[in-house]
Amino acid sequence: MNIQITSRKFRAKDSLKDFIEAEIKSLAKYNDDIVDVNVVLSFTHVKDSIKTAEVVIQIPGKTISVEESSDEFEKSIVNAVEKIAVQLKKIKTKRIAKKKVAAPEKNDQD
């Protein structure tokens, strides 16, 4: 899994980068085929200090993109990872359902 973290108009601290990597690596339990992860951190409003995290995950055949905003980057990342986890679970459920449908057809041909 290749994780790339980009911070726009500021320099992200190492502790924030480590937090992001830990959260992203927790998604591996939902899908082992994650190829690339791009995380973009930015300030939406400097005055109100709204922090936005955009997470783009690429798995074979699909790209999942989520954007979350809050008053802290950690909250934005956690919320984005939760949304991606839901999508990855849905993809896994669909894949399992397709295998179950395909398996009886193979047995009928024997």
N, CA, C and O atoms as a GROMACS GRO file, in nm:
protein
  440
    1MET      N    1   0.084  -0.117   0.000
    1MET     CA    2   0.000   0.000   0.000
    1MET      C    3   0.089   0.124   0.000
    1MET      O    4   0.174   0.140   0.088
    2ASN      N    5   0.069   0.210  -0.099
    2ASN     CA    6   0.147   0.331  -0.113
    2ASN      C    7   0.066   0.450  -0.061
    2ASN      O    8  -0.040   0.481  -0.117
    3ILE      N    9   0.113   0.515   0.044
    3ILE     CA   10   0.041   0.627   0.104
    3ILE      C   11   0.116   0.755   0.075
    3ILE      O   12   0.234   0.768   0.108
    4GLN      N   13   0.046   0.851   0.014
    4GLN     CA   14   0.105   0.981  -0.015
    4GLN      C   15   0.024   1.089   0.056
    4GLN      O   16  -0.097   1.098   0.039
    5ILE      N   17   0.092   1.171   0.136
    5ILE     CA   18   0.025   1.277   0.212
    5ILE      C   19   0.073   1.411   0.160
    5ILE      O   20   0.193   1.438   0.153
    6THR      N   21  -0.024   1.496   0.121
    6THR     CA   22   0.006   1.629   0.070
    6THR      C   23  -0.062   1.731   0.158
    6THR      O   24  -0.180   1.718   0.189
    7SER      N   25   0.011   1.832   0.200
    7SER     CA   26  -0.049   1.940   0.278
    7SER      C   27  -0.036   2.069   0.197
    7SER      O   28   0.073   2.107   0.154
    8ARG      N   29  -0.149   2.135   0.178
    8ARG     CA   30  -0.151   2.256   0.096
    8ARG      C   31  -0.139   2.380   0.185
    8ARG      O   32  -0.214   2.398   0.281
    9LYS      N   33  -0.044   2.464   0.150
    9LYS     CA   34  -0.022   2.593   0.215
    9LYS      C   35   0.020   2.584   0.362
    9LYS      O   36   0.010   2.682   0.435
   10PHE      N   37   0.067   2.468   0.405
   10PHE     CA   38   0.124   2.454   0.539
   10PHE      C   39   0.208   2.327   0.542
   10PHE      O   40   0.203   2.246   0.449
   11ARG      N   41   0.284   2.310   0.648
   11ARG     CA   42   0.369   2.192   0.662
   11ARG      C   43   0.310   2.103   0.771
   11ARG      O   44   0.297   2.145   0.886
   12ALA      N   45   0.273   1.981   0.736
   12ALA     CA   46   0.213   1.887   0.831
   12ALA      C   47   0.320   1.834   0.926
   12ALA      O   48   0.431   1.801   0.884
   13LYS      N   49   0.286   1.825   1.053
   13LYS     CA   50   0.378   1.771   1.152
   13LYS      C   51   0.391   1.620   1.135
   13LYS      O   52   0.302   1.554   1.080
   14ASP      N   53   0.503   1.567   1.181
   14ASP     CA   54   0.526   1.422   1.172
   14ASP      C   55   0.421   1.344   1.251
   14ASP      O   56   0.381   1.235   1.211
   15SER      N   57   0.378   1.400   1.364
   15SER     CA   58   0.277   1.330   1.445
   15SER      C   59   0.145   1.318   1.368
   15SER      O   60   0.077   1.216   1.379
   16LEU      N   61   0.109   1.421   1.291
   16LEU     CA   62  -0.012   1.416   1.209
   16LEU      C   63   0.004   1.313   1.098
   16LEU      O   64  -0.090   1.238   1.068
   17LYS      N   65   0.120   1.310   1.036
   17LYS     CA   66   0.146   1.212   0.930
   17LYS      C   67   0.139   1.069   0.984
   17LYS      O   68   0.083   0.980   0.919
   18ASP      N   69   0.195   1.047   1.102
   18ASP     CA   70   0.191   0.914   1.164
   18ASP      C   71   0.048   0.873   1.196
   18ASP      O   72   0.010   0.758   1.177
   19PHE      N   73  -0.031   0.969   1.244
   19PHE     CA   74  -0.172   0.943   1.274
   19PHE      C   75  -0.248   0.903   1.148
   19PHE      O   76  -0.326   0.808   1.149
   20ILE      N   77  -0.224   0.976   1.039
   20ILE     CA   78  -0.291   0.948   0.912
   20ILE      C   79  -0.253   0.809   0.862
   20ILE      O   80  -0.340   0.732   0.820
   21GLU      N   81  -0.125   0.776   0.867
   21GLU     CA   82  -0.079   0.645   0.821
   21GLU      C   83  -0.142   0.532   0.902
   21GLU      O   84  -0.181   0.430   0.846
   22ALA      N   85  -0.153   0.551   1.033
   22ALA     CA   86  -0.214   0.448   1.118
   22ALA      C   87  -0.361   0.429   1.083
   22ALA      O   88  -0.409   0.316   1.076
   23GLU      N   89  -0.432   0.540   1.061
   23GLU     CA   90  -0.574   0.531   1.026
   23GLU      C   91  -0.593   0.464   0.890
   23GLU      O   92  -0.682   0.380   0.873
   24ILE      N   93  -0.510   0.500   0.794
   24ILE     CA   94  -0.522   0.443   0.659
   24ILE      C   95  -0.488   0.294   0.662
   24ILE      O   96  -0.555   0.214   0.596
   25LYS      N   97  -0.385   0.256   0.737
   25LYS     CA   98  -0.347   0.114   0.744
   25LYS      C   99  -0.455   0.029   0.810
   25LYS      O  100  -0.461  -0.091   0.787
   26SER      N  101  -0.539   0.092   0.892
   26SER     CA  102  -0.649   0.017   0.954
   26SER      C  103  -0.754  -0.026   0.851
   26SER      O  104  -0.835  -0.115   0.878
   27LEU      N  105  -0.752   0.036   0.733
   27LEU     CA  106  -0.847  -0.001   0.627
   27LEU      C  107  -0.810  -0.134   0.561
   27LEU      O  108  -0.892  -0.192   0.490
   28ALA      N  109  -0.689  -0.182   0.583
   28ALA     CA  110  -0.644  -0.306   0.522
   28ALA      C  111  -0.728  -0.425   0.566
   28ALA      O  112  -0.737  -0.525   0.494
   29LYS      N  113  -0.792  -0.416   0.683
   29LYS     CA  114  -0.875  -0.528   0.728
   29LYS      C  115  -1.003  -0.540   0.646
   29LYS      O  116  -1.067  -0.646   0.647
   30TYR      N  117  -1.041  -0.434   0.576
   30TYR     CA  118  -1.161  -0.438   0.491
   30TYR      C  119  -1.129  -0.479   0.349
   30TYR      O  120  -1.212  -0.538   0.280
   31ASN      N  121  -1.007  -0.447   0.304
   31ASN     CA  122  -0.968  -0.482   0.167
   31ASN      C  123  -0.815  -0.489   0.160
   31ASN      O  124  -0.747  -0.391   0.188
   32ASP      N  125  -0.764  -0.605   0.122
   32ASP     CA  126  -0.619  -0.625   0.112
   32ASP      C  127  -0.561  -0.571  -0.018
   32ASP      O  128  -0.440  -0.562  -0.033
   33ASP      N  129  -0.648  -0.536  -0.114
   33ASP     CA  130  -0.604  -0.498  -0.247
   33ASP      C  131  -0.584  -0.347  -0.264
   33ASP      O  132  -0.578  -0.300  -0.378
   34ILE      N  133  -0.575  -0.271  -0.157
   34ILE     CA  134  -0.556  -0.127  -0.169
   34ILE      C  135  -0.418  -0.101  -0.229
   34ILE      O  136  -0.317  -0.144  -0.174
   35VAL      N  137  -0.416  -0.030  -0.342
   35VAL     CA  138  -0.291  -0.006  -0.413
   35VAL      C  139  -0.231   0.128  -0.372
   35VAL      O  140  -0.118   0.134  -0.323
   36ASP      N  141  -0.306   0.236  -0.391
   36ASP     CA  142  -0.258   0.371  -0.362
   36ASP      C  143  -0.356   0.446  -0.273
   36ASP      O  144  -0.478   0.426  -0.283
   37VAL      N  145  -0.302   0.530  -0.188
   37VAL     CA  146  -0.384   0.618  -0.104
   37VAL      C  147  -0.323   0.758  -0.113
   37VAL      O  148  -0.205   0.777  -0.084
   38ASN      N  149  -0.404   0.855  -0.152
   38ASN     CA  150  -0.362   0.994  -0.155
   38ASN      C  151  -0.443   1.072  -0.054
   38ASN      O  152  -0.566   1.070  -0.057
   39VAL      N  153  -0.375   1.141   0.036
   39VAL     CA  154  -0.441   1.223   0.136
   39VAL      C  155  -0.398   1.368   0.113
   39VAL      O  156  -0.279   1.399   0.110
   40VAL      N  157  -0.497   1.456   0.096
   40VAL     CA  158  -0.469   1.598   0.074
   40VAL      C  159  -0.529   1.676   0.190
   40VAL      O  160  -0.650   1.670   0.214
   41LEU      N  161  -0.445   1.749   0.262
   41LEU     CA  162  -0.488   1.829   0.376
   41LEU      C  163  -0.484   1.976   0.337
   41LEU      O  164  -0.388   2.022   0.276
   42SER      N  165  -0.590   2.050   0.372
   42SER     CA  166  -0.593   2.192   0.339
   42SER      C  167  -0.683   2.269   0.435
   42SER      O  168  -0.769   2.211   0.501
   43PHE      N  169  -0.661   2.400   0.440
   43PHE     CA  170  -0.747   2.489   0.516
   43PHE      C  171  -0.853   2.542   0.421
   43PHE      O  172  -0.819   2.596   0.316
   44THR      N  173  -0.981   2.529   0.457
   44THR     CA  174  -1.086   2.585   0.374
   44THR      C  175  -1.101   2.734   0.402
   44THR      O  176  -1.105   2.814   0.310
   45HIS      N  177  -1.108   2.770   0.530
   45HIS     CA  178  -1.116   2.910   0.572
   45HIS      C  179  -1.013   2.933   0.679
   45HIS      O  180  -1.019   2.871   0.786
   46VAL      N  181  -0.919   3.020   0.653
   46VAL     CA  182  -0.813   3.045   0.750
   46VAL      C  183  -0.873   3.111   0.875
   46VAL      O  184  -0.831   3.080   0.987
   47LYS      N  185  -0.969   3.202   0.856
   47LYS     CA  186  -1.028   3.274   0.970
   47LYS      C  187  -1.105   3.179   1.062
   47LYS      O  188  -1.087   3.184   1.183
   48ASP      N  189  -1.191   3.094   1.005
   48ASP     CA  190  -1.272   3.002   1.084
   48ASP      C  191  -1.198   2.874   1.119
   48ASP      O  192  -1.245   2.794   1.200
   49SER      N  193  -1.081   2.853   1.057
   49SER     CA  194  -0.997   2.737   1.082
   49SER      C  195  -1.070   2.606   1.053
   49SER      O  196  -1.065   2.513   1.133
   50ILE      N  197  -1.136   2.600   0.938
   50ILE     CA  198  -1.199   2.476   0.893
   50ILE      C  199  -1.095   2.396   0.816
   50ILE      O  200  -1.040   2.443   0.716
   51LYS      N  201  -1.069   2.276   0.864
   51LYS     CA  202  -0.964   2.193   0.805
   51LYS      C  203  -1.028   2.080   0.725
   51LYS      O  204  -1.116   2.010   0.774
   52THR      N  205  -0.981   2.063   0.602
   52THR     CA  206  -1.038   1.965   0.511
   52THR      C  207  -0.936   1.856   0.481
   52THR      O  208  -0.818   1.882   0.458
   53ALA      N  209  -0.985   1.733   0.483
   53ALA     CA  210  -0.902   1.618   0.446
   53ALA      C  211  -0.972   1.545   0.331
   53ALA      O  212  -1.087   1.504   0.343
   54GLU      N  213  -0.901   1.529   0.222
   54GLU     CA  214  -0.953   1.455   0.107
   54GLU      C  215  -0.871   1.326   0.095
   54GLU      O  216  -0.749   1.330   0.086
   55VAL      N  217  -0.941   1.213   0.094
   55VAL     CA  218  -0.875   1.084   0.087
   55VAL      C  219  -0.922   1.013  -0.040
   55VAL      O  220  -1.042   0.994  -0.061
   56VAL      N  221  -0.826   0.973  -0.123
   56VAL     CA  222  -0.857   0.900  -0.246
   56VAL      C  223  -0.786   0.766  -0.238
   56VAL      O  224  -0.663   0.758  -0.226
   57ILE      N  225  -0.866   0.659  -0.246
   57ILE     CA  226  -0.811   0.523  -0.238
   57ILE      C  227  -0.833   0.453  -0.371
   57ILE      O  228  -0.942   0.458  -0.428
   58GLN      N  229  -0.729   0.388  -0.420
   58GLN     CA  230  -0.740   0.313  -0.544
   58GLN      C  231  -0.724   0.164  -0.514
   58GLN      O  232  -0.625   0.120  -0.457
   59ILE      N  233  -0.827   0.089  -0.556
   59ILE     CA  234  -0.822  -0.057  -0.551
   59ILE      C  235  -0.845  -0.104  -0.693
   59ILE      O  236  -0.899  -0.029  -0.774
   60PRO      N  237  -0.806  -0.225  -0.726
   60PRO     CA  238  -0.824  -0.271  -0.863
   60PRO      C  239  -0.969  -0.256  -0.910
   60PRO      O  240  -1.061  -0.315  -0.853
   61GLY      N  241  -0.987  -0.177  -1.015
   61GLY     CA  242  -1.119  -0.159  -1.074
   61GLY      C  243  -1.201  -0.046  -1.015
   61GLY      O  244  -1.306  -0.013  -1.070
   62LYS      N  245  -1.158   0.014  -0.905
   62LYS     CA  246  -1.237   0.120  -0.841
   62LYS      C  247  -1.146   0.225  -0.779
   62LYS      O  248  -1.033   0.199  -0.739
   63THR      N  249  -1.203   0.346  -0.772
   63THR     CA  250  -1.139   0.456  -0.700
   63THR      C  251  -1.243   0.513  -0.604
   63THR      O  252  -1.354   0.547  -0.645
   64ILE      N  253  -1.207   0.522  -0.478
   64ILE     CA  254  -1.298   0.575  -0.376
   64ILE      C  255  -1.242   0.709  -0.330
   64ILE      O  256  -1.126   0.719  -0.291
   65SER      N  257  -1.327   0.812  -0.334
   65SER     CA  258  -1.284   0.946  -0.295
   65SER      C  259  -1.380   1.001  -0.190
   65SER      O  260  -1.502   0.997  -0.208
   66VAL      N  261  -1.323   1.052  -0.081
   66VAL     CA  262  -1.404   1.108   0.028
   66VAL      C  263  -1.339   1.238   0.073
   66VAL      O  264  -1.217   1.248   0.081
   67GLU      N  265  -1.423   1.338   0.101
   67GLU     CA  266  -1.374   1.465   0.153
   67GLU      C  267  -1.451   1.499   0.279
   67GLU      O  268  -1.574   1.495   0.282
   68GLU      N  269  -1.378   1.533   0.384
   68GLU     CA  270  -1.438   1.566   0.513
   68GLU      C  271  -1.378   1.695   0.566
   68GLU      O  272  -1.260   1.722   0.547
   69SER      N  273  -1.462   1.774   0.634
   69SER     CA  274  -1.415   1.899   0.695
   69SER      C  275  -1.458   1.904   0.841
   69SER      O  276  -1.566   1.858   0.878
   70SER      N  277  -1.370   1.961   0.924
   70SER     CA  278  -1.402   1.983   1.065
   70SER      C  279  -1.304   2.086   1.120
   70SER      O  280  -1.228   2.147   1.045
   71ASP      N  281  -1.306   2.105   1.251
   71ASP     CA  282  -1.218   2.204   1.312
   71ASP      C  283  -1.078   2.148   1.340
   71ASP      O  284  -0.988   2.224   1.378
   72GLU      N  285  -1.058   2.017   1.324
   72GLU     CA  286  -0.927   1.954   1.343
   72GLU      C  287  -0.901   1.852   1.233
   72GLU      O  288  -0.994   1.786   1.185
   73PHE      N  289  -0.774   1.840   1.193
   73PHE     CA  290  -0.740   1.743   1.089
   73PHE      C  291  -0.767   1.601   1.134
   73PHE      O  292  -0.809   1.517   1.055
   74GLU      N  293  -0.743   1.573   1.263
   74GLU     CA  294  -0.764   1.437   1.313
   74GLU      C  295  -0.910   1.395   1.298
   74GLU      O  296  -0.939   1.284   1.256
   75LYS      N  297  -1.002   1.486   1.333
   75LYS     CA  298  -1.145   1.455   1.318
   75LYS      C  299  -1.181   1.433   1.172
   75LYS      O  300  -1.256   1.341   1.139
   76SER      N  301  -1.127   1.517   1.085
   76SER     CA  302  -1.155   1.504   0.942
   76SER      C  303  -1.106   1.370   0.889
   76SER      O  304  -1.176   1.304   0.812
   77ILE      N  305  -0.987   1.329   0.931
   77ILE     CA  306  -0.930   1.202   0.886
   77ILE      C  307  -1.014   1.086   0.938
   77ILE      O  308  -1.047   0.995   0.862
   78VAL      N  309  -1.047   1.087   1.066
   78VAL     CA  310  -1.127   0.978   1.125
   78VAL      C  311  -1.261   0.965   1.052
   78VAL      O  312  -1.302   0.854   1.020
   79ASN      N  313  -1.328   1.076   1.028
   79ASN     CA  314  -1.458   1.072   0.959
   79ASN      C  315  -1.444   1.021   0.815
   79ASN      O  316  -1.527   0.943   0.768
   80ALA      N  317  -1.339   1.064   0.747
   80ALA     CA  318  -1.317   1.018   0.610
   80ALA      C  319  -1.287   0.868   0.607
   80ALA      O  320  -1.338   0.797   0.521
   81VAL      N  321  -1.206   0.821   0.700
   81VAL     CA  322  -1.172   0.678   0.705
   81VAL      C  323  -1.296   0.594   0.737
   81VAL      O  324  -1.313   0.485   0.682
   82GLU      N  325  -1.384   0.645   0.824
   82GLU     CA  326  -1.509   0.573   0.854
   82GLU      C  327  -1.595   0.561   0.729
   82GLU      O  328  -1.652   0.455   0.703
   83LYS      N  329  -1.606   0.668   0.651
   83LYS     CA  330  -1.685   0.663   0.528
   83LYS      C  331  -1.625   0.564   0.428
   83LYS      O  332  -1.698   0.489   0.362
   84ILE      N  333  -1.493   0.564   0.416
   84ILE     CA  334  -1.427   0.471   0.324
   84ILE      C  335  -1.447   0.328   0.371
   84ILE      O  336  -1.468   0.238   0.290
   85ALA      N  337  -1.441   0.305   0.502
   85ALA     CA  338  -1.461   0.170   0.556
   85ALA      C  339  -1.599   0.118   0.518
   85ALA      O  340  -1.614   0.002   0.481
   86VAL      N  341  -1.700   0.204   0.526
   86VAL     CA  342  -1.836   0.164   0.488
   86VAL      C  343  -1.838   0.124   0.340
   86VAL      O  344  -1.898   0.023   0.304
   87GLN      N  345  -1.773   0.203   0.255
   87GLN     CA  346  -1.771   0.173   0.112
   87GLN      C  347  -1.694   0.044   0.083
   87GLN      O  348  -1.736  -0.036   0.000
   88LEU      N  349  -1.582   0.023   0.153
   88LEU     CA  350  -1.505  -0.099   0.132
   88LEU      C  351  -1.584  -0.223   0.178
   88LEU      O  352  -1.576  -0.328   0.115
   89LYS      N  353  -1.658  -0.210   0.288
   89LYS     CA  354  -1.743  -0.321   0.334
   89LYS      C  355  -1.848  -0.354   0.229
   89LYS      O  356  -1.876  -0.471   0.203
   90LYS      N  357  -1.907  -0.251   0.170
   90LYS     CA  358  -2.009  -0.271   0.068
   90LYS      C  359  -1.951  -0.342  -0.055
   90LYS      O  360  -2.013  -0.433  -0.110
   91ILE      N  361  -1.832  -0.301  -0.095
   91ILE     CA  362  -1.765  -0.365  -0.209
   91ILE      C  363  -1.737  -0.511  -0.178
   91ILE      O  364  -1.756  -0.598  -0.262
   92LYS      N  365  -1.690  -0.539  -0.056
   92LYS     CA  366  -1.659  -0.676  -0.015
   92LYS      C  367  -1.785  -0.761  -0.013
   92LYS      O  368  -1.783  -0.876  -0.057
   93THR      N  369  -1.895  -0.706   0.038
   93THR     CA  370  -2.022  -0.777   0.042
   93THR      C  371  -2.070  -0.812  -0.098
   93THR      O  372  -2.117  -0.923  -0.123
   94LYS      N  373  -2.058  -0.717  -0.190
   94LYS     CA  374  -2.098  -0.743  -0.329
   94LYS      C  375  -2.012  -0.851  -0.392
   94LYS      O  376  -2.062  -0.936  -0.465
   95ARG      N  377  -1.881  -0.847  -0.364
   95ARG     CA  378  -1.790  -0.946  -0.420
   95ARG      C  379  -1.825  -1.086  -0.369
   95ARG      O  380  -1.825  -1.182  -0.446
   96ILE      N  381  -1.854  -1.097  -0.239
   96ILE     CA  382  -1.891  -1.226  -0.180
   96ILE      C  383  -2.022  -1.276  -0.239
   96ILE      O  384  -2.036  -1.394  -0.268
   97ALA      N  385  -2.118  -1.185  -0.256
   97ALA     CA  386  -2.248  -1.223  -0.314
   97ALA      C  387  -2.231  -1.274  -0.456
   97ALA      O  388  -2.298  -1.369  -0.496
   98LYS      N  389  -2.144  -1.211  -0.534
   98LYS     CA  390  -2.120  -1.256  -0.672
   98LYS      C  391  -2.058  -1.395  -0.673
   98LYS      O  392  -2.093  -1.478  -0.757
   99LYS      N  393  -1.964  -1.421  -0.579
   99LYS     CA  394  -1.902  -1.554  -0.572
   99LYS      C  395  -2.004  -1.660  -0.536
   99LYS      O  396  -1.999  -1.771  -0.590
  100LYS      N  397  -2.096  -1.628  -0.446
  100LYS     CA  398  -2.198  -1.725  -0.406
  100LYS      C  399  -2.292  -1.756  -0.521
  100LYS      O  400  -2.337  -1.869  -0.537
  101VAL      N  401  -2.323  -1.655  -0.602
  101VAL     CA  402  -2.410  -1.675  -0.718
  101VAL      C  403  -2.338  -1.755  -0.825
  101VAL      O  404  -2.398  -1.841  -0.889
  102ALA      N  405  -2.210  -1.727  -0.845
  102ALA     CA  406  -2.133  -1.795  -0.948
  102ALA      C  407  -2.101  -1.940  -0.911
  102ALA      O  408  -2.092  -2.024  -1.000
  103ALA      N  409  -2.084  -1.971  -0.785
  103ALA     CA  410  -2.045  -2.105  -0.742
  103ALA      C  411  -2.149  -2.210  -0.779
  103ALA      O  412  -2.109  -2.314  -0.831
  104PRO      N  413  -2.280  -2.193  -0.756
  104PRO     CA  414  -2.376  -2.296  -0.793
  104PRO      C  415  -2.380  -2.321  -0.944
  104PRO      O  416  -2.408  -2.433  -0.987
  105GLU      N  417  -2.354  -2.218  -1.024
  105GLU     CA  418  -2.356  -2.237  -1.169
  105GLU      C  419  -2.245  -2.331  -1.211
  105GLU      O  420  -2.266  -2.414  -1.299
  106LYS      N  421  -2.129  -2.322  -1.150
  106LYS     CA  422  -2.018  -2.411  -1.184
  106LYS      C  423  -2.052  -2.554  -1.145
  106LYS      O  424  -2.016  -2.647  -1.217
  107ASN      N  425  -2.120  -2.574  -1.033
  107ASN     CA  426  -2.157  -2.708  -0.989
  107ASN      C  427  -2.261  -2.770  -1.083
  107ASN      O  428  -2.260  -2.892  -1.102
  108ASP      N  429  -2.348  -2.690  -1.141
  108ASP     CA  430  -2.451  -2.740  -1.232
  108ASP      C  431  -2.389  -2.792  -1.361
  108ASP      O  432  -2.443  -2.884  -1.422
  109GLN      N  433  -2.276  -2.736  -1.403
  109GLN     CA  434  -2.213  -2.775  -1.527
  109GLN      C  435  -2.138  -2.906  -1.513
  109GLN      O  436  -2.115  -2.972  -1.614
  110ASP      N  437  -2.100  -2.947  -1.395
  110ASP     CA  438  -2.024  -3.071  -1.375
  110ASP      C  439  -2.103  -3.190  -1.406
  110ASP      O  440  -2.054  -3.302  -1.394
   0.00000   0.00000   0.00000
